[in-house]
Amino acid sequence: MSVCFCYIVECADGTYYTGWAIDPEKRVAVHNKGRGAKYTRMRLPVKLAYVEEQPNRTSAMKRERAIKRMRREGKMKLIRKNMYTRKHAHK
């Protein structure tokens, strides 16, 4: 199996949508063309806010469900942590 990713996008109305994909950047482009999830079609544009690598599709889908069960505050904490990690990864 190939590596997959769990992701969170921030919608134009400030809400979050969580999904999984093999290529999150491509998936966001699909969302922004209006061909993604029904939820995001009404809240365009969306921007990638969080990405988490998973070893396979099953793990990515399980993680997606876990994140979807989180409250907004939990998702925001993941996003903040991810931003910090990306900024300091090259230092």
C-alpha positions, 0 to 999 in steps of 0.5 A: 500500500502507498502512503496517504495523508489526512488533511484539514482545509479551512473554508471561506466561511472559517469552518474546517473540513477534514478528509484523506488523500494520496495527494492533498495538494491535488485534492484541494485543487479538486475541492476548489474546482467545485468537484470535492465534497458537497460541504466544501462546494458551498464554502469556496475557496478552501485552503490547506491548513493541516496535513498528516502523513499516514502509512496507508489508506486504512490508517488515513481513514481512521485518522480522518474519523478521529479528527472529524470527531474533535471539537473545533478547538482540537482541530485548531490546536493540530493546525497551530502545532503543524504550522510551528513544525513546518516553520522550524523543520529546516532549522 
